């Protein structure tokens, strides 16, 4: 059984690129177009890892992350932030909420992304 990665990204093109890349690498994916949809999907179908944009309508990524950390069953799900925000305040807040990695969209390659995702997935017993 492959790992489930929830992609929470409001930009349709970026969401599609991440989805295609992760599926090609053998992951299952679930997609959400904003934080409200992401929270609903995270609660309905617990993921092994969440990829989270910060700048989104309705519920931004940092507010979603705070909410996830307050829900017992979702608190331990690893989160990788993929965002265009490179300001120190956003980075510090995400770090204080325990994100596994903070990736600024223009500063990582898709080639690196698969290894980063694999590194932060929980180990499966068996």
N, C-alpha and C positions, 0 to 999 in steps of 0.2 A: 504494500500500500504506500503510495507516495505522499509526501508532505503537502498540506494545504496552506497556501500563502494567500492572505487577504490583501488585495491591492486597493488602497483608498486614495484616489487621485481624481481631481476634478477635470483635468485636461484630458479630453478623449484620446488625443494622439499619444500622449505620454502613457496613459493607462493601457492602450493597445500595445505599445512597444514593450512595456513591462510584462503584460500578459503573454504575448507571443514568445518572448525570451524565456520566461520561466516555464511555460508549457513545453517548449523545445528542449529544455533541460530536464524534463521529466516531472515537474511539479504540477500538482493540481492548483488551480487558482479560483478565487472568488473575487468579484469586482464590485466596487462601490464608488459612486460619483461625488460623494461628499461625506462629511463626518456623521451626519444623521443616518444615512444609509449604511455607512461603515459600522456604526455602533449596532444597528439592527442585525447586520450580517454576522458580526463578531459574537453577538449574544445567541443567535439562532444556530450558527455552525461554527463552533470554536475552531480557530485556526492554529497551526503550528508556529506561524510567524505572521506579522502584519507589516506591510510596507505602507508608510503613511506620509502623505504630503502635508505641509502645514497650512498653506494658503488655500482655503476652500470656503465656499458659501455655506450658509446655515449653521455649521458647527466646524470651526477651524481645527486643525490638527492638534494643537496644544491642548485645547479644551477637550477634544476627544481622548487624547492621551491621559489627561487627568481623570476623566471619567473611567477609562479602562483600568487605571491603577486603583480605583475605588471599588471595583467589582471583584469579589474574591475569586471567582472562577476565571477571570481574565487578567488578573494582576500579573501573573507570571509569564504571559505570552510575550515572547521577544518582539521588539519593535525596531524596525530600521526606518529612519526618517529619510525621505528623498524630497528635497525642497529647493527652491531658488533662494530662500532666505539664508544669508550668510552673516547676519548680524550677531554680535556676541550675546545679546539678551536671549534670542531664540535658542541659540546653541546651549547656553547655560541652563535655561529652563528645561529643555529637552533632556539634558544630562541629569538634572536634578530629579527627573521623572523616570530615570533608568533606561533610556533608549540604548540599544546595543551598538548602534552606529548612526552617525549623522552625516548624510551625504548631500553635498550641494550639487545640484543637477549638472552644472557645467564643469564639475571637477572630478567626475568619475566616468569610467567607460563601461559600456554594456558588457564588455569582455570580463571586467572585474566583478560585475554584479552577481553572477552565478556563484562564484567562490565566496563572496561576502554573505550571500543568503545561506549557503551550505554551512558556513562557519558558525552562524548564529541559530541554526535549527536545533531543537532539542534532540538528543540522542534517543533513538528508539530501542527498547529492550527486544531481545529476541534473536 
